[in-house]
Amino acid sequence: MNFSYKSGIYWYRRDLRIGDHKILKTASQQCAAVFPLYILTAWKQQHQWTGANRQQFLCECLASLAANLNTIEGRLIIRHGNALDELRKMIIETQADVLYFQLDPDPHGKLIEKAVKVMCEEMGVKVHAEHDVSLHSPDEILTGGAQPYRVYTPYSKNWLAKPKDLPVTKISSLRTPPHISSDPLPTLAWWGLKPNNATTLEGGEKAARQRFHHALASRIGEYQKCRDIPALNATSRISQDLRHGLLSLRSIYASIQSANEAASSEHKNGIHIYLKELAWREFYFAILHYYPEVLESEFSPQWRGLPWDQPDEKLVAWQLGRTGFPIVDAGMRELLATGHMHNRVRMIVAMFFTKDLHYDWRIGESWFMQHLIDGEIASNNGGWQWSAGTGADAAPYFRIQNPWSQTARFDPQGIYIKRWVPELANISADKFHQAPIDGRPIATDYPLPICDHNRERLRTLALFKKHKDQQR
Ligand SMILES: Cc1cc2nc3c(=O)[nH]c(=O)nc-3n(C[C@H](O)[C@H](O)[C@H](O)COP(=O)(O)OP(=O)(O)OC[C@H]3O[C@@H](n4cnc5c(N)ncnc54)[C@H](O)[C@@H]3O)c2cc1C
């Protein structure tokens, strides 16, 4: 076989798979030897944007990736430290002619990429970097005037209509030579974190594929009907797999298309709505790409400088699921117990945080990032800004969800609530649909609501209105 290069490094980042991996496949075709590399970051104990749940999942994914690479004559090389330093060392050790990697959607990752490209140029090493985190890169989905969209619906129409790439074929061999040393695969101890045994989800590419195919075969047809009911296992549960690149969007899309061909018209509808959710993910990547300032400030300029309250003891009540609002507490406890929270409940707890407690969405955003296994900067920021009423295609500020009526609508029998708030296991579900009318806690050891939703709703309306008027 004729190769263009003797030696190439594949720098793994958030694409921890070997299947349908376009850039790794190119590396395998262009290089006589490919060195797959993962660099572990050096932070310890605490990180504003991640925590034990996600890192535990990452450890499992790396172990699985190492095993998978062995099946294609590859060997995962782990290095600890700063990306730039470790890449420089690896380039020298392997005498690499070329460095391959998938472009990162996050501003921090992009900054590192910039420095890496400069370094490679100085060292005379070629760089092959491509977008592959989503089906369409942000610059593929633009308005007729070649502008980025600011609103989801027209974005999604354009996204749905665009032709999609087919999966790439299996990689046969990476031919990684044995002489380059690797640090051990990480455990949580590397970051000084303790496991909280949160997730029951298995990491790694094979488990992710099984999760997705099982969901597609058994649930996605009914997605439209059931996705908003948190007590049901009605969604696909693949967000952490997409976050870590265990699944490729090309393969997912191809499987969805085949399922669609065989589906009844009702199921076709469910599949269509599911596809639109995947488009939300890509919409938020596009927003972060074109408007990276959303990480610091409100997407909608009119809401910058809103006077949020200083956090007090109510913040801890929210974090620990002790607010006295059963649906909010169930969601926050599900998050602590599993590193996951149902989408409907994410909206409820985030709106409660910003509209009932009047706290700055950035604080809630960071708490989610620390605990979610699927913590994804773009979607998390998008979801928080949507809920706060400050984001792209946001719920307008005057549309404030009432946690009591949301419960009556989406968890009428309190099945989800009772699962996560054991103190309420024997309480009649109608008690979860309104604040206690007699002013007494609905169960022993369960707190009274920490605020009055109706009063706080009015306060939010007044705060937003005043701010709006001041902008004129
Ligand atoms: C406040 C808030 C914070 C959020 N933070 C995150 C986050 O950190 N990471 C994350 O992946 N999602 C986040 N979401 C979106 C959504 O809650 C999760 O993607 C979803 O709950 C994951 O479960 P699932 O895989 O079963 O989703 P499904 O319902 O099966 O949807 C399939 C996939 O579509 C994508 N998707 C679905 N809904 C959304 C959405 N509203 N926005 C963006 N993508 C979506 C996800 O990739 C998801 O895996 C957040 C939503 C809110 C309201």
Ligand as a Chemical Component Dictionary entry (heavy atoms), coordinates in Angstrom:
data_LIG
# 
_chem_comp.id                   LIG 
_chem_comp.type                 NON-POLYMER 
_chem_comp.pdbx_formal_charge   0 
_chem_comp.three_letter_code    LIG 
# 
loop_
_chem_comp_atom.comp_id 
_chem_comp_atom.atom_id 
_chem_comp_atom.alt_atom_id 
_chem_comp_atom.type_symbol 
_chem_comp_atom.charge 
_chem_comp_atom.model_Cartn_x 
_chem_comp_atom.model_Cartn_y 
_chem_comp_atom.model_Cartn_z 
_chem_comp_atom.pdbx_ordinal 
LIG C1  C1  C 0 -31.624 23.585 31.288 1  
LIG C2  C2  C 0 -31.249 22.510 30.290 2  
LIG C3  C3  C 0 -29.952 22.022 30.255 3  
LIG C4  C4  C 0 -29.587 21.035 29.325 4  
LIG N1  N1  N 0 -28.294 20.584 29.317 5  
LIG C5  C5  C 0 -27.920 19.655 28.401 6  
LIG C6  C6  C 0 -26.579 19.188 28.361 7  
LIG O1  O1  O 0 -25.715 19.613 29.124 8  
LIG N2  N2  N 0 -26.265 18.234 27.442 9  
LIG C7  C7  C 0 -27.195 17.727 26.569 10 
LIG O2  O2  O 0 -26.856 16.862 25.761 11 
LIG N3  N3  N 0 -28.462 18.188 26.571 12 
LIG C8  C8  C 0 -28.849 19.113 27.467 13 
LIG N4  N4  N 0 -30.154 19.544 27.493 14 
LIG C9  C9  C 0 -31.091 19.033 26.471 15 
LIG C10 C10 C 0 -31.883 17.756 26.858 16 
LIG O3  O3  O 0 -32.415 17.891 28.132 17 
LIG C11 C11 C 0 -31.035 16.486 26.798 18 
LIG O4  O4  O 0 -30.335 16.408 25.580 19 
LIG C12 C12 C 0 -31.920 15.244 26.908 20 
LIG O5  O5  O 0 -32.646 15.274 28.106 21 
LIG C13 C13 C 0 -31.059 13.996 26.850 22 
LIG O6  O6  O 0 -31.829 12.838 26.997 23 
LIG P1  P1  P 0 -32.051 11.866 25.759 24 
LIG O7  O7  O 0 -30.734 11.494 25.148 25 
LIG O8  O8  O 0 -32.910 10.767 26.229 26 
LIG O9  O9  O 0 -32.818 12.799 24.763 27 
LIG P2  P2  P 0 -33.840 12.464 23.576 28 
LIG O10 O10 O 0 -35.125 13.086 23.926 29 
LIG O11 O11 O 0 -33.833 11.039 23.235 30 
LIG O12 O12 O 0 -33.243 13.316 22.358 31 
LIG C14 C14 C 0 -32.244 12.776 21.472 32 
LIG C15 C15 C 0 -31.038 13.690 21.442 33 
LIG O13 O13 O 0 -31.403 14.953 20.902 34 
LIG C16 C16 C 0 -30.651 15.989 21.558 35 
LIG N5  N5  N 0 -31.568 16.879 22.259 36 
LIG C17 C17 C 0 -32.785 16.586 22.735 37 
LIG N6  N6  N 0 -33.362 17.691 23.287 38 
LIG C18 C18 C 0 -32.449 18.674 23.178 39 
LIG C19 C19 C 0 -32.433 20.046 23.559 40 
LIG N7  N7  N 0 -33.479 20.642 24.143 41 
LIG N8  N8  N 0 -31.319 20.759 23.331 42 
LIG C20 C20 C 0 -30.245 20.202 22.712 43 
LIG N9  N9  N 0 -30.210 18.909 22.308 44 
LIG C21 C21 C 0 -31.302 18.167 22.537 45 
LIG C22 C22 C 0 -29.732 15.294 22.543 46 
LIG O14 O14 O 0 -28.484 15.098 21.924 47 
LIG C23 C23 C 0 -30.455 13.982 22.794 48 
LIG O15 O15 O 0 -29.599 12.949 23.214 49 
LIG C24 C24 C 0 -30.544 20.537 28.410 50 
LIG C25 C25 C 0 -31.852 21.036 28.454 51 
LIG C26 C26 C 0 -32.203 22.000 29.387 52 
LIG C27 C27 C 0 -33.615 22.512 29.409 53 
# 
loop_
_chem_comp_bond.comp_id 
_chem_comp_bond.atom_id_1 
_chem_comp_bond.atom_id_2 
_chem_comp_bond.value_order 
_chem_comp_bond.pdbx_ordinal 
LIG C1  C2  SING 1  
LIG C2  C3  SING 2  
LIG C2  C26 DOUB 3  
LIG C3  C4  DOUB 4  
LIG C4  N1  SING 5  
LIG C4  C24 SING 6  
LIG N1  C5  DOUB 7  
LIG C5  C6  SING 8  
LIG C5  C8  SING 9  
LIG C6  O1  DOUB 10 
LIG C6  N2  SING 11 
LIG N2  C7  SING 12 
LIG C7  O2  DOUB 13 
LIG C7  N3  SING 14 
LIG N3  C8  DOUB 15 
LIG C8  N4  SING 16 
LIG N4  C9  SING 17 
LIG N4  C24 SING 18 
LIG C9  C10 SING 19 
LIG C10 O3  SING 20 
LIG C10 C11 SING 21 
LIG C11 O4  SING 22 
LIG C11 C12 SING 23 
LIG C12 O5  SING 24 
LIG C12 C13 SING 25 
LIG C13 O6  SING 26 
LIG O6  P1  SING 27 
LIG P1  O7  DOUB 28 
LIG P1  O8  SING 29 
LIG P1  O9  SING 30 
LIG O9  P2  SING 31 
LIG P2  O10 DOUB 32 
LIG P2  O11 SING 33 
LIG P2  O12 SING 34 
LIG O12 C14 SING 35 
LIG C14 C15 SING 36 
LIG C15 O13 SING 37 
LIG C15 C23 SING 38 
LIG O13 C16 SING 39 
LIG C16 N5  SING 40 
LIG C16 C22 SING 41 
LIG N5  C17 SING 42 
LIG N5  C21 SING 43 
LIG C17 N6  DOUB 44 
LIG N6  C18 SING 45 
LIG C18 C19 SING 46 
LIG C18 C21 DOUB 47 
LIG C19 N7  SING 48 
LIG C19 N8  DOUB 49 
LIG N8  C20 SING 50 
LIG C20 N9  DOUB 51 
LIG N9  C21 SING 52 
LIG C22 O14 SING 53 
LIG C22 C23 SING 54 
LIG C23 O15 SING 55 
LIG C24 C25 DOUB 56 
LIG C25 C26 SING 57 
LIG C26 C27 SING 58 
# 
